[in-house]
Amino acid sequence: MTDYAARRRMMVDTQIRPSDVTKYPIIDAMLTVPREGFVPDSKREIAYAGRNLELAPGRVILEPRTLAKMLDALNITGDELVLDIGCGLGYSAAVVAHMAQAVVAVEEDEDLAREAQQALADAGADNVILHTGPLIEGAAEHGPYDVILVQGGVECLPDALLDQLKDGGRIGAIFMEGANGSVRVGFKRGGHMSWRFDFNAGAPVLPGFATARSFAF
């Protein structure tokens, strides 16, 4: 029988701590949340691998290091409301739920959303609201949000999403340029966004987050 708790400890000790992630709430959440419960059954044995794992075509659960470093940069506190875009099977939402007051997790793939609802219930993540709908639309009815976290690559962020961020809030996303990606954190002040580079990472671009291509004839 697989000792998943031991694998979680190894993940934290070999992937998270060496990446300079030391905040106790992040470490505690990643030691607590059973990542193997948030991947397809066929991938349970590799749930703790240090890479993105495919959930569906073009959709992944971010590698543990990437998620942990994004959370470190966003510095979520216990009185904050977080919007988790592209939650997949719910792992990111379950982790963030340990740090935030509440999480609204958005998933547009109905199959993923249905499984996420069950996985989150099994994990006891009772401060997560699962919202099924287009990722680019977010969940304005529950906002505005202190923090927005995007679980996949983006080339651009729609105004409809940025409008759901509180003034003084922040957003973390992986900006992709071809095969190269960088995690940036955006801060909203006076209705304007300012961005800073945090670290390099990559993920498939989420549906609706690609830049429109122009064609020359």
C-alpha positions as CSV (number, residue, x, y, z in Angstrom):
1,M,0.0,0.0,0.0
2,T,1.4,3.4,-1.0
3,D,2.4,5.7,1.8
4,Y,1.1,9.0,0.4
5,A,1.9,10.9,3.6
6,A,5.5,10.0,3.2
7,R,5.4,11.1,-0.4
8,R,3.9,14.5,0.7
9,R,6.7,15.0,3.1
10,M,9.2,14.1,0.4
11,M,7.5,16.6,-2.0
12,V,7.8,19.4,0.6
13,D,11.4,18.5,1.5
14,T,12.7,18.1,-2.0
15,Q,10.6,20.4,-4.1
16,I,9.1,23.1,-1.9
17,R,11.6,24.0,0.8
18,P,14.6,24.0,-1.6
19,S,12.7,26.6,-3.7
20,D,12.9,29.1,-0.7
21,V,9.2,28.6,0.2
22,T,9.2,28.7,4.0
23,K,5.9,30.2,5.0
24,Y,4.3,27.9,7.6
25,P,0.7,28.1,6.1
26,I,2.0,26.9,2.7
27,I,4.1,24.1,4.1
28,D,1.3,23.0,6.4
29,A,-1.3,23.0,3.6
30,M,0.9,21.0,1.2
31,L,1.7,18.5,3.9
32,T,-2.0,18.2,4.7
33,V,-3.9,18.1,1.4
34,P,-3.8,14.7,-0.3
35,R,-2.7,15.6,-3.8
36,E,-3.3,12.0,-4.9
37,G,-7.0,12.6,-4.4
38,F,-7.0,15.5,-6.9
39,V,-5.5,13.7,-9.9
40,P,-7.0,11.2,-12.3
41,D,-6.9,7.6,-10.9
42,S,-4.4,6.6,-13.5
43,K,-2.0,9.3,-12.2
44,R,-2.2,8.7,-8.5
45,E,1.2,6.9,-8.4
46,I,2.9,10.0,-9.9
47,A,0.8,12.6,-8.1
48,Y,3.8,14.0,-6.3
49,A,6.1,14.1,-9.3
50,G,7.9,17.4,-9.8
51,R,6.1,18.3,-13.0
52,N,2.7,19.4,-14.4
53,L,0.3,16.5,-14.7
54,E,-2.3,16.4,-17.4
55,L,-5.9,16.4,-16.1
56,A,-7.6,16.7,-19.5
57,P,-6.5,17.9,-23.0
58,G,-4.7,21.2,-22.5
59,R,-5.3,21.2,-18.8
60,V,-2.8,20.4,-16.0
61,I,-2.4,20.4,-12.3
62,L,0.6,22.6,-11.7
63,E,3.8,21.1,-10.4
64,P,4.1,21.5,-6.6
65,R,7.0,23.9,-6.8
66,T,5.2,26.3,-9.2
67,L,2.0,26.4,-7.0
68,A,4.0,26.8,-3.8
69,K,6.1,29.7,-5.2
70,M,3.0,31.4,-6.5
71,L,1.3,31.2,-3.1
72,D,4.5,32.5,-1.5
73,A,4.5,35.5,-3.8
74,L,0.8,36.2,-3.2
75,N,1.1,35.9,0.6
76,I,-2.5,35.0,1.3
77,T,-3.8,35.7,4.8
78,G,-6.6,34.2,6.8
79,D,-9.1,37.0,6.3
80,E,-9.0,37.1,2.5
81,L,-11.3,35.9,-0.3
82,V,-9.5,34.2,-3.1
83,L,-10.6,33.5,-6.7
84,D,-9.0,30.3,-8.1
85,I,-9.3,30.2,-11.9
86,G,-9.1,26.8,-13.6
87,C,-9.1,24.7,-10.5
88,G,-9.2,21.4,-12.4
89,L,-9.9,18.7,-9.9
90,G,-9.6,21.1,-7.0
91,Y,-6.1,20.6,-5.6
92,S,-5.1,24.3,-5.7
93,A,-8.4,25.4,-4.1
94,A,-8.0,22.8,-1.3
95,V,-4.5,24.1,-0.6
96,V,-5.5,27.8,-0.7
97,A,-8.5,26.9,1.6
98,H,-6.0,26.3,4.4
99,M,-4.7,29.8,4.2
100,A,-7.7,32.0,3.1
101,Q,-11.0,32.8,4.7
102,A,-12.8,31.4,1.6
103,V,-12.1,30.3,-1.9
104,V,-14.2,30.5,-5.0
105,A,-12.9,27.9,-7.5
106,V,-13.9,28.3,-11.1
107,E,-13.9,25.4,-13.6
108,E,-15.5,25.3,-17.0
109,D,-15.0,21.6,-17.8
110,E,-18.1,20.0,-16.4
111,D,-16.5,16.6,-15.9
112,L,-13.6,18.1,-14.0
113,A,-15.9,20.3,-12.0
114,R,-18.1,17.3,-11.0
115,E,-15.1,15.3,-9.8
116,A,-13.6,18.4,-8.1
117,Q,-16.8,18.8,-6.1
118,Q,-16.4,15.3,-4.7
119,A,-12.7,15.6,-4.1
120,L,-13.1,18.8,-2.2
121,A,-15.9,17.3,-0.1
122,D,-13.7,14.3,0.6
123,A,-10.9,16.6,1.7
124,G,-13.2,18.5,4.0
125,A,-12.6,21.8,2.2
126,D,-15.9,23.3,3.3
127,N,-14.8,27.0,2.8
128,V,-14.5,26.4,-1.0
129,I,-17.4,27.4,-3.4
130,L,-17.1,25.6,-6.7
131,H,-18.4,27.7,-9.6
132,T,-18.9,26.0,-13.0
133,G,-18.6,28.4,-15.9
134,P,-16.2,30.0,-18.4
135,L,-12.8,30.6,-16.9
136,I,-12.4,34.1,-18.5
137,E,-15.6,35.3,-16.8
138,G,-14.5,34.4,-13.2
139,A,-17.3,34.6,-10.7
140,A,-18.3,38.2,-10.2
141,E,-21.3,37.4,-8.1
142,H,-19.0,36.3,-5.2
143,G,-16.4,39.1,-5.6
144,P,-14.6,41.4,-5.4
145,Y,-11.6,39.3,-4.4
146,D,-8.5,40.1,-2.4
147,V,-6.4,37.6,-4.5
148,I,-6.9,35.9,-7.9
149,L,-4.8,32.9,-8.8
150,V,-4.7,31.4,-12.3
151,Q,-4.0,27.7,-12.6
152,G,-2.5,27.6,-16.1
153,G,-0.8,29.6,-18.7
154,V,-2.1,32.9,-20.0
155,E,-1.1,35.2,-22.9
156,C,-3.5,37.9,-21.8
157,L,-5.9,38.5,-19.0
158,P,-9.4,39.7,-19.7
159,D,-10.6,43.0,-18.2
160,A,-13.7,41.1,-16.8
161,L,-11.4,39.2,-14.6
162,L,-9.2,42.1,-13.5
163,D,-12.4,44.0,-12.7
164,Q,-13.2,41.4,-10.0
165,L,-10.0,42.2,-8.1
166,K,-10.3,44.6,-5.1
167,D,-8.3,47.7,-5.2
168,G,-5.2,46.8,-3.2
169,G,-5.5,43.2,-4.3
170,R,-3.1,41.0,-6.2
171,I,-3.2,38.4,-9.0
172,G,-0.7,35.7,-9.9
173,A,-0.5,34.1,-13.3
174,I,1.9,32.3,-15.6
175,F,2.5,34.4,-18.7
176,M,3.5,32.3,-21.7
177,E,5.5,33.4,-24.7
178,G,5.8,30.4,-26.9
179,A,7.4,27.7,-24.9
180,N,8.7,30.0,-22.3
181,G,6.7,31.2,-19.3
182,S,7.2,33.5,-16.3
183,V,5.1,33.9,-13.2
184,R,4.2,37.5,-12.6
185,V,2.3,39.1,-9.7
186,G,0.0,42.0,-10.5
187,F,-1.0,44.7,-7.9
188,K,-4.1,46.8,-8.4
189,R,-3.9,50.3,-7.1
190,G,-6.3,53.1,-8.0
191,G,-7.8,50.9,-10.6
192,H,-4.5,50.4,-12.4
193,M,-2.4,47.2,-12.6
194,S,1.3,47.1,-12.0
195,W,3.3,43.8,-12.5
196,R,6.5,42.3,-11.3
197,F,8.3,39.2,-12.4
198,D,8.7,36.5,-9.8
199,F,10.1,33.3,-11.3
200,N,10.1,31.1,-14.5
201,A,7.5,28.4,-14.9
202,G,5.4,27.0,-17.7
203,A,1.9,25.6,-18.4
204,P,-0.5,25.1,-21.3
205,V,-2.4,28.3,-22.1
206,L,-6.0,28.1,-20.6
207,P,-9.1,28.3,-22.9
208,G,-9.8,31.9,-23.6
209,F,-6.5,33.3,-22.4
210,A,-4.6,33.2,-25.7
211,T,-3.9,36.4,-27.6
212,A,-6.1,36.7,-30.7
213,R,-3.9,36.0,-33.7
214,S,-4.0,38.3,-36.7
215,F,-3.5,36.8,-40.2
216,A,-1.9,38.5,-43.1
217,F,-2.9,37.6,-46.6
